[in-house]
Amino acid sequence: MENNINNKIERVIIVGTDIGARPHSLATSINELEELVKAAGAEVVGVVTQNIDKYSPKFLIGTGKLQEIKDMIPKLEANVVVFNDELSGVQLRNIEDELKVKILDRTSLILDIFAIRASTYEAKLQVQLAQLSYQLPRLLGIDGWSRTGGGIGTRGPGEQIIETDRRRILREIQTIKEKLKKAEKTRETQRTGRKNSMIPIVSLVGYTNAGKSTILNRIKISDAKEVFVKDMLFATLDPSSRKAKLLNGMDFIISDTVGFVSKLPTKLVEAFKSTLEEIKHSDLILHVIDASNEDLEIQYKTTMDILEELKVDRSRILTVFNKMDKVGGDLMINPRHGENRIYISATHDESMDKLLEAIEENLPERFYNVKLLIGYADSDTLSEILNKHNHENLEYREDGVSLEVVLSEAEFRKYERFVM
């Protein structure tokens, strides 16, 4: 995103340590940080890494490495330094005093990206809650430093925090929590409505940029609005749901969720937990993995750890290895990656049919191919079925209308008296 002062893209030096990169390698973690900076709309112009035994309480990194960064700033015309490791308020203040540029850590950068991506009322509230909760213990570090200049790290309530005392922040946090409780009640009502409709619900989860939104767009019904898809981290933030059809003609709802990432800020997970808990109420969960990513093992564990934290039933998870068209040679899959798995390329039509078949097979509901005979006195029932289902061999007879349809178990019980 462009800087509000000089209308130029911010130039960033990224800094990482080996102990802060774990469980990733330092190279992989730094690459992911670079992608996060790009997702925030800035440009990486320099990279600094250090292998250390323990963090420096004053600067996190050693004084020699800090001086190296200080020398790089004018040469590279950098105006932001982003640390891959989380900084305390004291470290943030000390580093800013030394470098005289804006300092962010990985957590504040991710929160900033979420602030950019949030578009719904509830998502914006959740991001604000996470930002305020993150900034509260760091008031000492950011005291006296104004973020009103704009650019990365300033979205959401960030620039208000400098002038706000601790009590006011706590009051604001409480207000946001109350607003989120009201939003949660609305979502509970919507959830009840979906359950009463007897339509199965399928949720997409997984590491950011694994291809969940592409799958959602490729699997949706033709008149649904497409969700934003871009090759960047956290391209999708707000949950999106679509009604679609299985190959047997049955309707189902498929929902996208925010992508996960390693070291996803705890405050952010807590703020979004109410939304993420929607996953628990799904009939089937599609865990989408980028099969071409060399760190798929770590990405798999990152997502599964969050699902376990949400107490999701593992038996309802179908592991979907996506982007198989980008995999060179044989793909060695760890047997821990679930018994139920499928390999697809979301951009290929045959893969989407394969995925729909797998969804049908793994949904807990049974489906019945039946022939119905509906009397003319039950025209409302006939209209209801024709509106919701694909049908075959429709025939108008003297005693009513006969047709063949596929029904869910709940629907079978509802229409059982019409079964021939």
VENVENKA-V156737 format. One record per helix or strand of 3 or more residues. SS is the DSSP state (@ for helix, = for strand). FROM is the first residue (numbers start at 0). LEN is the number of residues. Records with the same first field share a line. If there is no record, write none. Layout:
SS=FROM-LEN ; FROM-LEN
This chain:
==10-7 ; 42-8 ; 79-4 ; 101-4 ; 199-8 ; 239-6 ; 250-6 ; 283-7 ; 316-6 ; 340-3 ; 366-8 ; 391-6 ; 399-9
@=17-4 ; 25-14 ; 62-14 ; 88-11 ; 105-12 ; 120-16 ; 138-4 ; 157-4 ; 165-31 ; 211-8 ; 265-16 ; 295-14 ; 313-3 ; 323-3 ; 348-14 ; 375-13 ; 408-6 ; 415-3
